[in-house]
Amino acid sequence: MTETRKARHRRRRTALVVGVPLALTAAGAMAYGTVFGLFGDDAQPKASAATNTPAWATEAADGFASVHAMGQNGTYGGRDGKTVTVRTLADLEKYATAADPYVIVVASAITMDPVGKEIKVASDKTIIGSGTAGQIVGGGFFLGQGVHNVIIRNLTIRDAYQGIWNDKEHDFDGVQMDGAHHVWIDHNDIRHMADGLIDSRKDTTYLTCSYNRLSNENKAFGIGWTANTTADITIHHNWIRETEQRNPSTDNVAHAHLYNNYLEDDPGTAITSSYGNYARGKTTMVLENSYFQGMNNPVVRDSTATLVQRGNVFSGTTGRNESGGSGTPFDPKTYYSYTLDKAADVPALLKSGAGPWSSLGTTTTATTTAAATGKTLTVAQDGSGQYRTVQAAVDAVPVNNTARVTISVKPGTYRETVKVPSNKPHITLQGSGGSRKDTVITFGNAAGTKKADGSTYGTTGSATVAVEGDDFQARNLTIANDFDEAKNQSVLGHQAVALRTGADKVVLDGVIVSGDQDTLEMETPGSDKLGRVYVTNSYITGNVDFVFGRATAVINKSVINLKKRWDGSSAGFVTAPSTQPNRKGFLITHSTVTGDVAAGSFSLGRNWHAGGDAALRPQTTVRDSSLSAAIRSNPWSDMGGFSWKNDRFAEYRNTGAGAGAASGERPQLTDAQAAGQSIADWLGDWTPTAS
């Protein structure tokens, strides 16, 4: 700052000032690739996200912005739309307010007219600066009620200041959000505005702010303006310096996770801090591995707030430094994965890494190369991979990719839900450990689990991993749903899917799929579409209808493990097919059905006429397999008022204590019939191959 600017600032003081509720939020690391030279000189779309969009345009947020909620699966901005380059206010506003998704590259300094103008950004947008050229001067952005899936990255937003230090007349923020959700503000330099730099207001939630420089302002980051306590916010790796208050002030935030931030008050300037991180109202805050340099009252909480501190460094600070509270702390890792940097390293890390990158073209990473060429993306919770969550890696795969992309997941337990959308085929999800038990993807939603909006997930929505992209493969890992029925007897609907497939040509090789009721759901993309699944060398655990759906599926050379119910009782059904009359259902072959359950307590299957549809012809054939004594002597059961005898259930050449001779209750295929019920008959023109 210059000496002429210092004259307008308050003189240094140390009293704690409490103003309007506000706060700070930040998260996500940045990896760019591909020079901006591929875009033209005007604001016309130059590349389709489906074909030529560079990898930085497909990156998705971390932190709370990555959480699947409110009908939004993480935050990926305009990834699925066209990429445009803008150099004028008119073009910026045209694309930012459009209904369609866009990646908007700001390639020059754009001056707002009038001063203080905030462009009303629509949903599904990425607004990103081209190197250090992308600047917004004299104004900023506004995200209104319900606006979602917005990314603001690599911009300098500056100089809306109107000559009033504690400005209550001009509300000229860098980014203001009123009731928005799923927003990622990353690697920006926001400074010298009027009123504040970032405002997160009116229940804005699923927000991540990361690697930003916030400076030269009275109020840095305000969060609140609501009596509700519903917001979930992550703020990490931000450098906040020479700001007086709201650094941030988090008011009534349900889950505020602040980590690896650097708050600096330089004694050589006329700006002095009133306080640092402030947990206000009913906020619950977790504050980790941050560095506070010279701050007055570095950590403050209201008596009604709950604040947990871990691993922070305080250098030259004075005044209040608080923690505690009567509320229940939360563990951020139950919502998303993250890795902490050492607090002592934070100042150097952020001085070099926060704010806009000087050149997107010079920061190409392995992520860019892999996503573009169809090779390998790596996931590791400890930060040694390109992504810390599996979903973030899936999000980085280009839309309508034509080459196989392998997502290699390092050992660990990844507590998250994962969705592979229909426009991302040819993905292999592969654990990199020595055993399929080393890499575990798990979550605990059930059909009756309530979402944030009060609705429930339903059976299909409860899936830990949901696959809708064709030609998907999963190898050498565990996919589980750990919903605890015993502890959740009040929940209406205990169906809890671990893996749901709704695609064609799906391979599950060397995996564990674990749950209780409805573990493995295999569907088709539509009632008139084919959905084939090949399961081999795998292990499937459950108790009630735990292999179900309308897909055409083969389970070969695998173990089907029967599990007791939550109350210790033994009773269940292995399969519940809902096959279309012109399709094949489930074929279990050369496998073992066993488990630590009572003898004669499990059926091989029952006929699920989904929605009461009498036209369906459910089918399960179990052949050439070993059946334990747990299988009932009459192994098929009716369901929903439909007799299994009117559908397609049969065995052939099974062995073991649970096998039995042909009878009216136990149909057996003839040799001629069995010749037409082989793996090749089930899969047709598709021969599964290794990735």
C-alpha positions in Angstrom: 0.0 0.0 0.0 1.1 3.6 -0.5 1.4 6.3 2.2 -1.5 8.3 0.7 -3.8 5.3 1.2 -2.8 4.9 4.8 -4.1 8.3 5.8 -7.8 7.3 5.5 -7.5 4.2 7.8 -8.2 4.1 11.5 -5.3 4.2 13.7 -4.2 1.0 15.4 -6.1 -0.1 18.4 -6.8 -3.4 20.3 -10.4 -3.3 21.4 -12.7 -6.1 20.1 -15.3 -4.7 17.9 -18.4 -6.7 17.2 -20.4 -5.6 14.1 -22.9 -7.1 11.8 -22.7 -11.0 11.7 -20.2 -12.0 9.0 -17.4 -14.6 8.3 -14.9 -16.3 6.1 -14.9 -19.3 3.9 -12.3 -21.0 1.6 -11.1 -24.3 0.1 -9.7 -26.3 -2.9 -6.4 -26.5 -4.6 -5.9 -25.5 -8.3 -4.4 -27.3 -11.2 -4.5 -25.8 -14.6 -3.4 -26.9 -18.0 -3.5 -25.9 -21.7 -2.6 -22.4 -22.8 -5.3 -19.9 -23.4 -4.1 -19.4 -26.9 -6.6 -22.0 -28.0 -9.4 -19.4 -27.5 -10.1 -16.7 -30.1 -10.0 -12.9 -29.7 -13.7 -12.4 -29.2 -16.3 -13.7 -26.8 -17.6 -16.5 -29.1 -17.5 -20.1 -27.9 -14.3 -21.7 -29.2 -14.4 -25.2 -27.6 -17.1 -27.6 -26.6 -16.8 -29.0 -23.1 -17.6 -32.4 -24.5 -14.5 -32.5 -26.7 -11.8 -29.9 -26.4 -12.3 -28.2 -23.0 -9.0 -28.2 -21.1 -8.8 -30.1 -17.9 -8.8 -27.0 -15.6 -12.3 -26.3 -16.8 -13.5 -29.7 -15.6 -12.1 -29.5 -12.1 -14.5 -29.7 -9.2 -14.5 -28.3 -5.7 -13.3 -29.9 -2.4 -14.6 -29.3 1.1 -18.3 -28.8 1.7 -18.8 -27.6 -1.8 -18.0 -31.2 -2.9 -20.8 -32.7 -0.8 -23.7 -34.2 -2.6 -26.8 -32.4 -1.3 -29.9 -30.4 -2.2 -30.1 -32.2 -5.6 -26.6 -31.1 -6.5 -23.7 -33.6 -6.8 -20.7 -31.5 -5.8 -19.6 -28.3 -7.5 -18.2 -28.3 -11.0 -19.5 -25.1 -12.5 -19.9 -24.8 -16.2 -17.9 -28.0 -17.0 -20.7 -29.5 -19.1 -21.2 -26.3 -21.3 -19.2 -24.4 -23.9 -16.1 -22.4 -23.1 -16.0 -18.7 -24.1 -13.4 -16.0 -23.7 -14.6 -12.5 -22.7 -12.9 -9.1 -22.7 -15.9 -6.7 -22.3 -18.5 -6.1 -19.6 -21.3 -6.8 -22.0 -20.0 -10.2 -22.9 -19.1 -11.2 -19.3 -22.7 -10.3 -18.2 -24.2 -12.0 -21.2 -22.7 -15.4 -20.4 -22.7 -15.1 -16.6 -26.4 -14.5 -16.5 -27.3 -17.1 -19.2 -29.4 -20.1 -18.4 -27.0 -22.5 -20.1 -23.8 -23.8 -18.5 -20.6 -21.9 -19.5 -16.9 -21.8 -18.7 -16.2 -18.1 -19.0 -12.5 -17.1 -19.4 -11.9 -13.5 -18.4 -8.9 -12.4 -20.5 -8.6 -8.7 -19.7 -9.4 -6.1 -17.0 -13.1 -5.4 -17.2 -14.3 -2.2 -15.5 -17.8 -2.3 -14.0 -20.3 0.4 -15.0 -21.6 1.8 -12.8 -19.1 1.5 -10.0 -20.3 -1.2 -7.6 -22.2 -3.2 -10.2 -22.5 -6.9 -9.2 -23.3 -9.2 -12.1 -26.1 -11.6 -11.2 -24.5 -14.9 -11.9 -26.8 -17.8 -12.9 -26.3 -21.5 -11.9 -23.8 -23.8 -13.6 -21.0 -21.3 -14.3 -17.3 -21.3 -14.1 -15.8 -17.8 -14.2 -12.0 -18.0 -14.4 -9.3 -15.5 -15.1 -6.7 -16.0 -17.8 -3.4 -15.8 -15.9 -3.2 -12.5 -14.1 -5.0 -10.7 -17.0 -8.5 -11.6 -15.7 -9.5 -8.7 -13.5 -12.9 -7.2 -12.3 -12.4 -3.6 -11.5 -14.9 -1.5 -9.5 -17.5 -4.3 -8.8 -18.1 -8.0 -8.4 -20.6 -10.8 -8.6 -23.9 -11.6 -6.9 -25.3 -15.1 -6.4 -29.0 -15.0 -5.4 -31.4 -17.4 -3.8 -31.2 -20.9 -5.2 -28.2 -20.2 -7.5 -25.9 -23.2 -7.4 -22.9 -24.9 -8.9 -20.8 -21.8 -9.4 -17.0 -21.6 -9.5 -15.1 -18.3 -9.3 -11.4 -18.8 -9.8 -8.1 -17.1 -10.7 -9.5 -13.5 -10.8 -8.4 -10.2 -9.3 -11.5 -8.4 -8.0 -10.5 -4.9 -6.9 -11.0 -1.2 -6.3 -14.7 -0.5 -5.6 -13.6 1.6 -2.6 -15.6 4.8 -2.1 -13.4 6.7 0.4 -15.3 5.5 3.5 -13.4 3.1 5.7 -16.3 1.6 7.6 -18.7 2.0 4.7 -22.3 1.4 5.5 -23.6 3.2 2.5 -22.1 1.3 -0.4 -22.5 -2.5 -0.5 -19.9 -3.1 -3.2 -18.6 -6.6 -2.4 -16.2 -8.7 -4.4 -18.6 -11.7 -4.2 -21.9 -11.6 -2.4 -24.1 -14.7 -2.0 -27.7 -14.6 -0.7 -29.2 -18.1 -0.3 -26.9 -19.8 -2.9 -25.4 -23.3 -2.5 -22.5 -25.3 -3.9 -20.1 -22.4 -4.6 -16.3 -22.6 -4.9 -14.3 -19.4 -4.6 -10.7 -20.3 -5.3 -7.3 -18.7 -6.1 -8.6 -15.1 -6.3 -7.1 -11.8 -5.2 -9.9 -9.7 -3.7 -9.0 -6.3 -2.3 -9.9 -2.6 -1.7 -13.7 -2.9 -2.1 -16.5 -1.0 -0.4 -18.1 -2.7 2.7 -16.6 -6.2 2.3 -14.6 -8.6 0.2 -16.8 -11.7 0.4 -20.3 -11.9 2.0 -22.0 -15.3 2.5 -25.5 -14.5 3.6 -29.0 -15.8 4.2 -28.3 -19.5 4.6 -25.8 -19.8 1.7 -24.3 -23.3 2.2 -22.0 -25.9 0.7 -19.5 -23.2 0.2 -15.7 -23.7 -0.2 -13.2 -20.8 -0.2 -9.6 -21.7 -0.9 -6.2 -20.3 -1.8 -7.6 -16.7 -2.0 -5.7 -13.5 -1.0 -8.0 -11.1 0.9 -6.5 -7.8 1.8 -6.7 -4.0 2.2 -10.2 -3.8 3.5 -12.2 -3.1 6.7 -14.3 -6.2 6.5 -12.8 -9.3 4.9 -15.4 -12.1 5.0 -18.9 -11.9 6.4 -21.1 -15.0 7.0 -24.6 -14.8 8.5 -27.6 -12.6 8.2 -29.9 -15.4 9.4 -31.4 -16.8 12.5 -31.1 -20.3 11.0 -28.2 -22.6 11.8 -28.0 -24.6 8.6 -24.9 -23.5 6.6 -22.0 -25.8 5.9 -18.8 -24.0 4.9 -15.1 -24.8 4.4 -12.4 -22.1 4.5 -8.9 -23.3 3.8 -5.5 -22.0 2.6 -6.5 -18.4 2.4 -4.1 -15.5 3.1 -6.0 -12.8 5.0 -3.9 -9.7 5.6 -4.4 -6.0 6.5 -8.1 -6.4 7.2 -9.7 -5.0 10.3 -12.7 -7.3 11.0 -14.7 -10.3 9.8 -11.6 -12.4 9.3 -14.1 -14.2 9.2 -17.0 -13.7 11.5 -19.1 -16.9 11.2 -22.6 -16.3 12.5 -25.0 -19.3 13.0 -23.1 -21.7 10.8 -23.9 -25.4 11.4 -20.5 -26.7 10.4 -17.7 -24.2 9.8 -14.4 -25.9 9.0 -11.4 -23.6 8.9 -7.9 -24.9 8.3 -4.5 -23.9 7.0 -5.3 -20.3 6.8 -2.8 -17.5 7.3 -4.0 -14.4 9.2 -1.5 -11.6 9.2 -1.5 -8.1 10.8 1.5 -6.1 9.7 2.5 -3.6 12.4 4.1 -1.4 9.7 0.7 -0.3 8.3 -2.2 1.9 9.6 -4.6 -1.0 9.4 -5.1 -3.0 12.6 -7.1 -6.1 13.3 -10.0 -6.1 15.7 -10.2 -9.9 15.8 -9.3 -12.9 13.8 -11.6 -16.0 13.4 -14.9 -15.4 15.2 -17.4 -18.2 16.0 -20.6 -16.3 16.5 -24.2 -17.1 17.5 -24.8 -20.8 17.4 -21.9 -21.6 15.1 -20.0 -24.9 15.5 -16.4 -24.4 14.2 -13.4 -26.7 13.8 -10.2 -24.6 13.4 -7.1 -26.5 12.5 -3.4 -25.9 11.6 -3.8 -22.2 10.8 -1.2 -19.5 11.4 -2.0 -16.2 13.2 0.7 -13.5 12.9 0.4 -10.3 15.0 -3.4 -10.6 15.3 -5.4 -9.0 18.0 -7.9 -11.3 19.6 -7.0 -14.1 17.2 -9.8 -16.6 18.0 -13.0 -15.5 19.6 -16.3 -17.3 20.3 -19.7 -16.3 21.6 -20.9 -18.1 24.7 -23.5 -19.8 22.5 -21.0 -21.1 20.0 -18.9 -24.3 20.0 -15.2 -24.0 18.8 -12.6 -26.7 18.6 -9.0 -25.7 18.0 -6.2 -28.1 16.9 -2.6 -27.5 15.9 -2.8 -23.7 15.3 0.3 -21.4 15.6 0.1 -18.0 17.3 3.0 -15.6 16.8 2.9 -12.1 18.3 -0.8 -12.2 19.0 -2.6 -10.6 21.9 -6.0 -10.7 23.5 -8.7 -13.4 23.3 -7.8 -16.9 22.1 -10.8 -19.1 22.9 -12.2 -22.5 22.4 -14.9 -24.8 24.0 -18.6 -24.5 24.2 -21.5 -26.8 25.2 -22.4 -27.9 21.7 -21.4 -31.2 19.9 -18.3 -30.9 17.8 -18.2 -32.4 14.4 -15.6 -34.4 12.4 -15.1 -32.8 9.0 -14.0 -36.2 7.6 -17.5 -37.6 8.0 -18.4 -35.2 5.2 -15.3 -35.1 3.0 -11.6 -36.1 2.9 -8.9 -33.5 3.4 -5.2 -33.4 4.3 -3.7 -30.8 6.7 -0.4 -29.0 5.9 1.8 -28.3 8.9 0.8 -25.0 10.5 4.4 -23.8 10.5 4.6 -24.2 6.7 1.4 -22.2 6.0 2.9 -18.7 5.7 5.4 -19.7 3.1 3.0 -21.9 1.3 0.3 -19.2 0.9 2.7 -16.3 0.2 3.8 -18.3 -2.9 0.5 -20.2 -3.7 -2.5 -18.1 -2.8 -4.1 -15.8 -5.4 -4.2 -16.0 -9.2 -1.7 -18.1 -11.1 0.4 -16.1 -13.4 -0.1 -18.5 -16.3 -2.6 -21.3 -16.7 -0.6 -22.7 -19.5 2.5 -23.2 -17.4 0.8 -25.1 -14.5 -0.1 -28.3 -16.4 -0.4 -31.2 -14.0 -0.7 -35.0 -14.4 -4.4 -34.4 -13.9 -4.6 -32.5 -17.1 -2.7 -35.1 -19.1 -4.6 -38.1 -17.7 -8.1 -36.5 -18.2 -7.2 -35.4 -21.8 -5.6 -38.6 -23.0 -7.6 -41.3 -21.1 -4.8 -42.6 -18.8 -4.8 -42.6 -15.0 -6.0 -40.3 -12.3 -4.9 -40.9 -8.7 -6.8 -40.5 -5.5 -5.2 -40.4 -2.1 -6.5 -39.0 1.2 -3.0 -37.9 2.3 -2.7 -35.5 -0.7 -0.1 -37.7 -2.5 -2.4 -38.2 -5.4 -4.1 -35.7 -7.7 -7.4 -35.8 -5.8 -8.4 -36.5 -2.2 -11.8 -37.9 -3.0 -13.0 -40.4 -5.6 -15.8 -38.1 -6.7 -13.4 -35.3 -7.4 -11.5 -37.6 -9.8 -14.8 -38.7 -11.5 -15.7 -35.0 -11.9 -12.4 -34.4 -13.6 -13.1 -37.0 -16.4 -14.1 -35.1 -19.5 -17.8 -35.3 -20.5 -18.4 -37.9 -23.3 -14.8 -39.2 -23.1 -13.9 -41.7 -25.7 -10.9 -43.3 -24.1 -10.7 -45.3 -20.9 -9.8 -43.4 -17.8 -8.6 -45.4 -14.8 -9.1 -43.8 -11.4 -6.5 -45.4 -9.2 -7.5 -45.1 -5.5 -4.8 -45.5 -2.9 -5.5 -47.5 0.3 -7.7 -45.9 2.9 -11.4 -45.6 3.8 -13.1 -42.9 1.7 -16.3 -41.9 3.4 -18.2 -40.4 0.5 -20.9 -41.0 -2.0 -19.8 -41.3 -5.6 -21.8 -40.9 -8.8 -20.5 -41.7 -12.3 -23.0 -39.9 -14.6 -24.2 -41.3 -17.9 -22.1 -38.9 -19.9 -18.9 -40.3 -18.5 -18.4 -43.8 -20.0 -15.2 -45.9 -20.0 -14.2 -45.3 -16.4 -12.3 -47.9 -14.3 -12.3 -47.5 -10.5 -9.4 -49.5 -9.2 -7.9 -49.9 -5.7 -4.1 -49.7 -5.8 -3.5 -51.7 -2.6 -2.4 -55.3 -2.2 -5.9 -56.4 -1.3 -9.4 -55.4 -2.2 -9.9 -54.8 1.6 -7.3 -52.0 1.5 -9.3 -49.5 -0.4 -12.9 -48.9 0.9 -15.5 -46.5 -0.3 -18.4 -46.4 2.2 -21.3 -44.3 3.4 -24.4 -44.9 5.5 -27.5 -43.6 3.7 -30.7 -45.7 3.8 -34.0 -45.3 1.9 -35.5 -43.5 4.9 -32.5 -41.3 5.7 -33.6 -37.6 5.5 -31.9 -35.1 3.2 -31.2 -31.5 4.2 -34.6 -30.5 2.6 -36.5 -33.0 4.7 -37.2 -35.5 1.9 -35.7 -39.0 2.0 -33.2 -40.7 -0.3 -35.3 -43.7 -1.3 -33.7 -47.0 -2.1 -32.1 -46.0 -5.3 -30.8 -42.7 -3.9 -29.2 -44.4 -0.9 -26.4 -45.9 -3.0 -22.8 -45.3 -1.8 -21.6 -45.6 -5.4 -24.0 -45.1 -8.3 -22.9 -45.9 -11.9 -24.7 -44.6 -14.9 -21.8 -44.5 -17.4 -21.5 -47.4 -19.8 -18.4 -49.6 -19.9 -17.7 -49.0 -16.2 -15.3 -51.3 -14.4 -14.5 -51.7 -10.6 -11.5 -53.7 -9.5 -9.6 -54.5 -6.3 -11.6 -52.5 -3.8 -14.6 -52.6 -1.4 -17.8 -50.7 -1.9 -20.0 -50.7 1.2 -23.1 -49.2 2.9 -22.6 -49.2 6.6 -26.1 -48.0 7.6 -26.6 -49.3 11.1 -30.1 -50.8 11.4 -29.9 -51.4 15.1 -29.1 -47.8 15.9 -31.7 -46.4 13.5 -34.9 -48.3 14.2 -36.8 -45.0 14.0 -35.8 -44.6 10.4 -38.6 -45.8 8.1 -36.9 -47.6 5.2 -33.8 -49.7 6.0 -32.9 -50.5 2.4 -29.3 -49.4 2.0 -27.6 -49.8 -1.3 -23.8 -50.1 -1.5 -23.5 -50.2 -5.3 -26.1 -49.3 -7.9 -25.5 -49.8 -11.6 -27.8 -48.4 -14.3 -25.6 -48.8 -17.3 -24.5 -51.4 -19.9 -21.3 -53.4 -20.0 -20.4 -53.1 -16.3 -17.6 -55.2 -14.9 -17.0 -55.9 -11.2 -13.8 -57.9 -10.8 -12.2 -58.7 -7.5 -14.4 -56.4 -5.5 -16.3 -56.7 -2.2 -19.8 -55.3 -2.2 -21.0 -55.2 1.4 -24.3 -54.2 3.1 -27.4 -55.6 4.6 -30.7 -55.1 2.8 -30.5 -54.3 -0.9 -26.7 -54.3 -1.1 -26.2 -54.6 -4.9 -28.8 -53.0 -7.2 -28.3 -53.8 -10.9 -30.7 -51.8 -13.2 -30.8 -50.7 -16.8 -30.7 -47.1 -18.1 -34.4 -47.5 -19.0 -37.1 -50.2 -19.2 -36.5 -50.5 -22.9 -32.7 -50.5 -22.7 -30.1 -53.2 -22.1 -28.0 -53.2 -18.9 -25.5 -56.0 -18.7 -23.3 -56.6 -15.6 -20.5 -59.2 -15.3 -19.4 -59.9 -11.7 -16.4 -62.2 -11.2 -13.9 -63.1 -8.5 -16.0 -61.0 -6.1 -17.6 -61.1 -2.7 -21.2 -59.9 -2.1 -22.6 -59.7 1.4 -26.2 -59.0 2.6 -29.4 -60.5 4.0 -32.6 -59.3 2.3 -32.9 -59.0 -1.5 -29.3 -58.1 -1.6 -28.9 -58.8 -5.3 -31.8 -57.1 -7.0 -33.0 -55.2 -10.1 -33.9 -55.6 -13.7 -30.4 -55.8 -15.3 -29.1 -58.8 -17.1 -26.3 -59.9 -14.8 -23.8 -62.8 -14.4 -22.2 -63.6 -11.1 -19.3 -65.9 -11.8 -16.7 -67.5 -9.6 -17.7 -65.4 -6.6 -18.8 -65.8 -3.0 -22.3 -64.7 -1.9 -22.1 -64.3 1.8 -25.3 -64.6 3.9 -25.4 -62.2 6.9 -27.6 -62.2 10.0 -30.2 -59.5 10.5 -29.6 -56.5 12.8 -31.3 -58.4 15.7 -29.2 -61.5 15.3 -31.9 -63.5 13.5 -31.3 -65.6 10.4 -33.8 -65.0 7.6 -33.4 -63.6 4.1 -33.4 -63.7 0.4 -30.4 -63.6 -2.0 -31.9 -62.3 -5.2 -35.0 -60.2 -6.1 -35.0 -59.9 -9.9 -37.5 -57.6 -11.7 -36.6 -58.8 -15.2 -38.4 -57.5 -18.4 -40.2 -60.4 -20.2 -37.9 -60.1 -23.2 -34.6 -60.0 -21.2 -32.5 -62.3 -19.2 -32.2 -61.8 -15.4 -29.6 -63.1 -13.0 -27.3 -66.0 -13.7 -25.2 -67.2 -10.7 -22.6 -69.7 -11.9 -19.5 -71.5 -10.5 -20.0 -69.5 -7.2 -20.4 -70.3 -3.5 -23.4 -69.3 -1.4 -22.6 -69.5 2.3 -22.6 -67.6 5.6 -22.7 -67.8 9.4 -26.5 -68.1 9.6 -28.9 -70.8 10.6 -29.6 -73.8 8.5 -32.6 -73.5 6.1 -33.0 -69.8 6.8 -32.4 -68.2 3.3 -34.1 -68.4 0.0 -32.1 -68.2 -3.3 -34.6 -65.5 -4.4 -38.1 -64.1 -4.8 -39.9 -62.5 -7.7 -40.0 -58.8 -7.6 -42.7 -57.3 -9.8 -41.6 -53.7 -9.3 -44.5 -51.4 -9.0 -46.9 -54.3 -9.2 -46.2 -54.8 -12.9 -47.7 -58.2 -13.8 -46.0 -58.1 -17.2 -42.5 -58.5 -15.7 -40.9 -62.0 -15.8 -38.3 -62.1 -13.0 -35.5 -64.6 -13.6 -32.7 -66.2 -11.5 -30.8 -69.2 -12.5 -28.3 -70.7 -10.0 -26.0 -73.3 -11.6 -22.8 -75.2 -11.1 -22.5 -73.6 -7.6 -22.0 -74.7 -4.0 -24.9 -74.0 -1.7 -24.5 -74.2 2.1 -27.0 -75.7 4.5 -28.3 -72.1 5.0 -30.4 -72.5 1.8 -34.0 -73.6 2.3 -35.1 -76.9 0.8 -37.8 -74.9 -1.0 -35.4 -72.2 -2.2 -37.7 -69.8 -4.0 -40.3 -67.5 -2.5 -43.3 -65.4 -3.6 -43.3 -61.6 -3.4 -46.0 -59.0 -3.5 -48.8 -61.4 -4.3 -47.1 -62.9 -7.3 -46.2 -66.6 -7.4 -42.6 -67.4 -8.2 -43.9 -70.4 -10.2 -45.3 -68.2 -12.8 -41.9 -66.6 -13.4 -38.4 -68.0 -14.2 -36.5 -69.6 -11.4 -34.3 -72.7 -11.8 -31.2 -74.6 -10.7 -28.7 -76.8 -12.5 -26.0 -79.1 -11.1 -25.5 -77.4 -7.8 -23.7 -79.1 -4.9 -23.4 -78.8 -1.1 -25.6 -79.3 1.9 -28.1 -76.7 0.5 -28.5 -78.4 -2.9 -31.5 -80.6 -3.6 -33.1 -82.8 -6.2 -35.7 -81.7 -8.7 -39.2 -81.2 -7.5 -42.2 -79.0 -7.9 -40.7 -76.6 -5.4 -37.2 -76.9 -6.9 -37.1 -76.7 -10.7 -34.0 -78.1 -12.3 -32.8 -77.4 -15.9 -32.4 -80.2 -18.3 -29.0 -80.5 -20.0 -30.6 -79.1 -23.2 -32.1 -76.1 -21.3 -28.8 -75.5 -19.5 -27.0 -75.3 -22.8 -29.0 -72.2 -23.5 -28.3 -70.6 -20.1 -24.6 -69.9 -20.2 -22.5 -66.8 -19.7 -22.3 -66.2 -23.4 -26.1 -66.5 -23.7 -26.5 -63.9 -21.0 -24.0 -61.4 -22.3 -24.7 -61.7 -26.0 -22.3 -59.8 -28.3 -20.3 -58.5 -25.3 -17.2 -60.2 -24.1 -15.9 -58.5 -20.9 -12.2 -57.7 -21.0 -9.6 -56.3 -18.6 -9.2 -52.6 -18.5 
